[in-house]
Amino acid sequence: MIPQKGPSTVHFDLCNACNTRCCTCWHHSPLRPALSPEWKRQCLPAERFFKLLDELNHLGGLQQIILSGMGEPTLHKDLPQMLERALQLARVTVITNGIADPPWANIAQNCDLSRLELLLSVCGYDNDSWVQFHNATPPDGFERALHTARTARACGIRVKMVQVITKHNFAGLPKMIQLAADLNLNAVSFKLASLDACTAELALSEEDRKRCLQILVPRAKGLANAKGLETDLDGFAEQLESAADSGRTAPIEKVGCHLGLRYARIDVEGAVYFCCNTALKMGHLAESPFSEIWMGPTWSQTRDQLAAGHFFEGCKCCGKIKQNLKLAQKLAQTKAHV
């Protein structure tokens, strides 16, 4: 399967460094072996980023740029200039913990900030739950994150609060909705933490999972509806149902993978990935231009394999399951009208 144009969404990892140590993080969790200082210092050079944007624009089809990282993207020294250039081409989403000083103050006069969205990773509902999730952080980190949310909304930026759910914070689902409503945010996104042997201790128990499904999710949905707050609690419930199978957080066999012609991820070193699963490396920019990798045999074969329902081990914890759910629903609606 070869696309007719470039991906509609491209995810750039800007930094490996981070200013927190979130308990579920694949790279910085205190439950994992520490990574080297050299790795943590790596960042995507601005020159490479600008060159890639030109290439993606030439390919066509680009609609959304995601700025994130294996660390915290707001630590990149050139983020204001990178944001400004990205906003000229597409809608931009920045995934951040909100601790660092917000970068949009430096670009507000030159950009349409209504094209910018923050995915604000809070993963808690008060200072204690926030500190428990984020670990090594500044003492006022929670208040900094809330300040980032308020200033972004005041600038007309869309803000979606992200809540990664573990055994420590699941009981606060309704409080997370209330916090987002108090901050006048646009939406709240919930997801089960993707865990492995290092972080398995953070998983919900079977009793926790059932309490979420039977009590907490319905209560949170009712509050969100009353507050007029957008959520993905239906998709989260699908994750909870799937989690009855130990180690699984995504019903990928039921939903399918629909990202192959739409999404790409590029890390700080120039490795290009099919999705957020770093085992699915499609190529490297040191060896080939992005367009050749995107149109090449490795990516084409991977698309065909997943379209046929032959999934990889990591797919059972698909980090893009919510996007796949939306795409599956759109596909079903399209077929219904044919």
PAVOMI-560470 format. One record per residue (C-alpha): residue number from 1; residue in three letters; x, z, y negated. Coordinates in steps of 0.5 Angstrom, whole numbers. Layout:
residues N
(NUM, ALA, (X, Z, Y)) ...
END
This chain:
residues 338
(1, MET, (0, 0, 0)) (2, ILE, (3, -2, -6)) (3, PRO, (0, -1, -13)) (4, GLN, (-1, -6, -19)) (5, LYS, (1, -2, -24)) (6, GLY, (5, 5, -25)) (7, PRO, (2, 12, -24)) (8, SER, (-3, 15, -28)) (9, THR, (0, 22, -28)) (10, VAL, (7, 24, -28)) (11, HIS, (10, 31, -28)) (12, PHE, (16, 32, -31)) (13, ASP, (20, 38, -29)) (14, LEU, (24, 40, -35)) (15, CYS, (28, 47, -34)) (16, ASN, (30, 51, -28)) (17, ALA, (31, 57, -32)) (18, CYS, (25, 62, -33)) (19, ASN, (24, 68, -37)) (20, THR, (20, 71, -31)) (21, ARG, (20, 73, -24)) (22, CYS, (13, 71, -21)) (23, CYS, (12, 74, -14)) (24, THR, (9, 68, -11)) (25, CYS, (14, 63, -15)) (26, TRP, (18, 58, -10)) (27, HIS, (24, 59, -14)) (28, HIS, (25, 66, -18)) (29, SER, (21, 71, -14)) (30, PRO, (24, 77, -13)) (31, LEU, (22, 77, -5)) (32, ARG, (27, 70, -5)) (33, PRO, (34, 70, -4)) (34, ALA, (37, 69, -11)) (35, LEU, (39, 62, -13)) (36, SER, (45, 60, -17)) (37, PRO, (47, 61, -24)) (38, GLU, (49, 53, -24)) (39, TRP, (42, 51, -21)) (40, LYS, (38, 55, -26)) (41, ARG, (42, 52, -32)) (42, GLN, (40, 45, -30)) (43, CYS, (35, 42, -35)) (44, LEU, (32, 34, -36)) (45, PRO, (36, 31, -41)) (46, ALA, (32, 29, -47)) (47, GLU, (35, 22, -47)) (48, ARG, (33, 21, -39)) (49, PHE, (26, 23, -41)) (50, PHE, (25, 18, -47)) (51, LYS, (28, 12, -43)) (52, LEU, (23, 14, -37)) (53, LEU, (17, 14, -42)) (54, ASP, (19, 7, -44)) (55, GLU, (19, 5, -37)) (56, LEU, (13, 8, -35)) (57, ASN, (9, 5, -41)) (58, HIS, (12, -2, -39)) (59, LEU, (9, -1, -32)) (60, GLY, (2, 1, -35)) (61, GLY, (-3, 6, -33)) (62, LEU, (0, 12, -36)) (63, GLN, (-6, 17, -38)) (64, GLN, (-3, 24, -37)) (65, ILE, (4, 27, -38)) (66, ILE, (5, 34, -35)) (67, LEU, (11, 38, -37)) (68, SER, (13, 44, -33)) (69, GLY, (19, 46, -29)) (70, MET, (22, 50, -23)) (71, GLY, (22, 54, -29)) (72, GLU, (19, 55, -36)) (73, PRO, (19, 49, -40)) (74, THR, (18, 52, -46)) (75, LEU, (26, 54, -45)) (76, HIS, (28, 47, -46)) (77, LYS, (31, 46, -53)) (78, ASP, (29, 39, -54)) (79, LEU, (21, 41, -52)) (80, PRO, (18, 39, -59)) (81, GLN, (21, 32, -60)) (82, MET, (20, 31, -52)) (83, LEU, (12, 33, -54)) (84, GLU, (12, 29, -60)) (85, ARG, (14, 23, -56)) (86, ALA, (10, 24, -50)) (87, LEU, (3, 25, -54)) (88, GLN, (4, 18, -57)) (89, LEU, (3, 15, -50)) (90, ALA, (-2, 20, -47)) (91, ARG, (-5, 26, -46)) (92, VAL, (0, 32, -45)) (93, THR, (-1, 38, -41)) (94, VAL, (4, 44, -41)) (95, ILE, (4, 49, -36)) (96, THR, (7, 55, -39)) (97, ASN, (7, 63, -38)) (98, GLY, (6, 63, -46)) (99, ILE, (12, 68, -47)) (100, ALA, (16, 64, -51)) (101, ASP, (15, 62, -58)) (102, PRO, (10, 56, -58)) (103, PRO, (13, 49, -59)) (104, TRP, (7, 46, -63)) (105, ALA, (8, 49, -70)) (106, ASN, (14, 44, -70)) (107, ILE, (10, 38, -69)) (108, ALA, (3, 39, -72)) (109, GLN, (4, 35, -78)) (110, ASN, (6, 29, -73)) (111, CYS, (1, 29, -67)) (112, ASP, (-6, 29, -65)) (113, LEU, (-6, 36, -62)) (114, SER, (-13, 35, -59)) (115, ARG, (-9, 31, -54)) (116, LEU, (-5, 37, -52)) (117, GLU, (-7, 42, -46)) (118, LEU, (-4, 48, -44)) (119, LEU, (-5, 51, -37)) (120, LEU, (-3, 58, -39)) (121, SER, (-1, 62, -32)) (122, VAL, (-3, 69, -33)) (123, CYS, (-5, 71, -26)) (124, GLY, (-8, 78, -28)) (125, TYR, (-13, 81, -33)) (126, ASP, (-9, 86, -36)) (127, ASN, (-2, 89, -38)) (128, ASP, (-1, 92, -31)) (129, SER, (-4, 87, -27)) (130, TRP, (0, 82, -31)) (131, VAL, (7, 86, -30)) (132, GLN, (6, 87, -23)) (133, PHE, (5, 79, -22)) (134, HIS, (11, 77, -27)) (135, ASN, (16, 82, -25)) (136, ALA, (22, 82, -30)) (137, THR, (19, 80, -36)) (138, PRO, (19, 83, -44)) (139, PRO, (15, 89, -45)) (140, ASP, (10, 86, -49)) (141, GLY, (10, 79, -45)) (142, PHE, (2, 80, -43)) (143, GLU, (1, 80, -51)) (144, ARG, (5, 75, -52)) (145, ALA, (1, 70, -47)) (146, LEU, (-5, 72, -51)) (147, HIS, (-2, 71, -57)) (148, THR, (0, 64, -55)) (149, ALA, (-7, 63, -52)) (150, ARG, (-10, 65, -59)) (151, THR, (-6, 61, -63)) (152, ALA, (-6, 54, -59)) (153, ARG, (-14, 55, -59)) (154, ALA, (-13, 56, -67)) (155, CYS, (-10, 49, -67)) (156, GLY, (-15, 45, -63)) (157, ILE, (-11, 45, -57)) (158, ARG, (-15, 46, -50)) (159, VAL, (-13, 52, -46)) (160, LYS, (-14, 53, -39)) (161, MET, (-12, 60, -36)) (162, VAL, (-9, 59, -29)) (163, GLN, (-10, 65, -24)) (164, VAL, (-6, 65, -18)) (165, ILE, (-9, 70, -13)) (166, THR, (-6, 75, -9)) (167, LYS, (-8, 81, -5)) (168, HIS, (-6, 85, -12)) (169, ASN, (-10, 81, -17)) (170, PHE, (-16, 78, -13)) (171, ALA, (-21, 84, -14)) (172, GLY, (-20, 82, -22)) (173, LEU, (-24, 75, -21)) (174, PRO, (-30, 77, -26)) (175, LYS, (-25, 81, -31)) (176, MET, (-21, 74, -31)) (177, ILE, (-27, 71, -33)) (178, GLN, (-28, 76, -38)) (179, LEU, (-21, 75, -41)) (180, ALA, (-22, 68, -42)) (181, ALA, (-29, 68, -45)) (182, ASP, (-26, 74, -50)) (183, LEU, (-20, 69, -52)) (184, ASN, (-25, 63, -53)) (185, LEU, (-21, 59, -48)) (186, ASN, (-24, 52, -45)) (187, ALA, (-23, 54, -37)) (188, VAL, (-20, 58, -32)) (189, SER, (-17, 55, -26)) (190, PHE, (-16, 59, -19)) (191, LYS, (-12, 58, -13)) (192, LEU, (-9, 62, -7)) (193, ALA, (-2, 63, -8)) (194, SER, (2, 58, -3)) (195, LEU, (6, 63, 1)) (196, ASP, (11, 63, 7)) (197, ALA, (15, 68, 11)) (198, CYS, (19, 71, 4)) (199, THR, (12, 72, 1)) (200, ALA, (7, 73, 6)) (201, GLU, (6, 80, 5)) (202, LEU, (2, 78, -2)) (203, ALA, (-3, 74, 2)) (204, LEU, (-11, 76, 2)) (205, SER, (-13, 80, 9)) (206, GLU, (-19, 78, 12)) (207, GLU, (-23, 83, 9)) (208, ASP, (-20, 81, 2)) (209, ARG, (-22, 74, 3)) (210, LYS, (-29, 75, 6)) (211, ARG, (-30, 80, 0)) (212, CYS, (-28, 74, -5)) (213, LEU, (-33, 69, -2)) (214, GLN, (-39, 74, -1)) (215, ILE, (-38, 78, -7)) (216, LEU, (-33, 77, -12)) (217, VAL, (-33, 69, -13)) (218, PRO, (-41, 69, -14)) (219, ARG, (-40, 75, -19)) (220, ALA, (-35, 71, -23)) (221, LYS, (-39, 64, -23)) (222, GLY, (-45, 68, -25)) (223, LEU, (-41, 71, -31)) (224, ALA, (-38, 64, -33)) (225, ASN, (-44, 61, -33)) (226, ALA, (-47, 66, -38)) (227, LYS, (-41, 65, -42)) (228, GLY, (-41, 57, -42)) (229, LEU, (-34, 57, -39)) (230, GLU, (-31, 52, -34)) (231, THR, (-28, 54, -28)) (232, ASP, (-26, 51, -21)) (233, LEU, (-29, 57, -17)) (234, ASP, (-33, 52, -12)) (235, GLY, (-26, 49, -11)) (236, PHE, (-23, 56, -10)) (237, ALA, (-28, 58, -5)) (238, GLU, (-26, 52, -1)) (239, GLN, (-19, 54, -1)) (240, LEU, (-22, 61, 1)) (241, GLU, (-26, 58, 7)) (242, SER, (-20, 54, 9)) (243, ALA, (-15, 60, 9)) (244, ALA, (-19, 63, 15)) (245, ASP, (-14, 59, 19)) (246, SER, (-7, 63, 18)) (247, GLY, (-2, 60, 13)) (248, ARG, (-7, 55, 10)) (249, THR, (-9, 54, 3)) (250, ALA, (-12, 47, 3)) (251, PRO, (-17, 44, 7)) (252, ILE, (-13, 37, 7)) (253, GLU, (-16, 34, 13)) (254, LYS, (-23, 35, 10)) (255, VAL, (-21, 32, 3)) (256, GLY, (-16, 27, 4)) (257, CYS, (-10, 26, 0)) (258, HIS, (-12, 21, -6)) (259, LEU, (-5, 22, -10)) (260, GLY, (-1, 16, -8)) (261, LEU, (-3, 11, -13)) (262, ARG, (-4, 16, -19)) (263, TYR, (2, 21, -19)) (264, ALA, (9, 22, -19)) (265, ARG, (14, 28, -20)) (266, ILE, (21, 28, -23)) (267, ASP, (26, 34, -23)) (268, VAL, (31, 36, -27)) (269, GLU, (36, 32, -23)) (270, GLY, (33, 26, -23)) (271, ALA, (30, 26, -16)) (272, VAL, (23, 23, -15)) (273, TYR, (17, 26, -11)) (274, PHE, (11, 24, -8)) (275, CYS, (7, 30, -10)) (276, CYS, (9, 38, -11)) (277, ASN, (12, 38, -4)) (278, THR, (19, 37, -5)) (279, ALA, (20, 35, 2)) (280, LEU, (17, 28, 0)) (281, LYS, (23, 25, -4)) (282, MET, (22, 18, -5)) (283, GLY, (28, 17, -8)) (284, HIS, (33, 18, -14)) (285, LEU, (34, 15, -21)) (286, ALA, (41, 15, -20)) (287, GLU, (40, 10, -15)) (288, SER, (34, 6, -17)) (289, PRO, (30, 5, -23)) (290, PHE, (23, 9, -23)) (291, SER, (19, 2, -22)) (292, GLU, (23, 0, -16)) (293, ILE, (22, 7, -13)) (294, TRP, (15, 7, -14)) (295, MET, (14, 0, -12)) (296, GLY, (19, 1, -6)) (297, PRO, (18, 1, 2)) (298, THR, (19, 9, 2)) (299, TRP, (13, 10, -3)) (300, SER, (9, 5, 0)) (301, GLN, (9, 8, 8)) (302, THR, (8, 15, 5)) (303, ARG, (1, 12, 2)) (304, ASP, (-1, 9, 8)) (305, GLN, (1, 15, 13)) (306, LEU, (-3, 20, 8)) (307, ALA, (-9, 15, 7)) (308, ALA, (-9, 14, 15)) (309, GLY, (-10, 22, 15)) (310, HIS, (-3, 23, 18)) (311, PHE, (-1, 29, 14)) (312, PHE, (5, 33, 13)) (313, GLU, (7, 40, 15)) (314, GLY, (6, 42, 7)) (315, CYS, (0, 39, 6)) (316, LYS, (-4, 45, 9)) (317, CYS, (-2, 48, 3)) (318, CYS, (-3, 42, -2)) (319, GLY, (-2, 44, -9)) (320, LYS, (-6, 39, -11)) (321, ILE, (-12, 40, -7)) (322, LYS, (-16, 41, -14)) (323, GLN, (-14, 34, -16)) (324, ASN, (-16, 31, -9)) (325, LEU, (-22, 34, -9)) (326, LYS, (-24, 31, -16)) (327, LEU, (-22, 24, -13)) (328, ALA, (-25, 25, -7)) (329, GLN, (-32, 26, -10)) (330, LYS, (-31, 20, -15)) (331, LEU, (-29, 16, -9)) (332, ALA, (-36, 18, -5)) (333, GLN, (-40, 17, -12)) (334, THR, (-37, 10, -12)) (335, LYS, (-38, 8, -5)) (336, ALA, (-45, 11, -6)) (337, HIS, (-46, 6, -11)) (338, VAL, (-44, 0, -8)) 
END
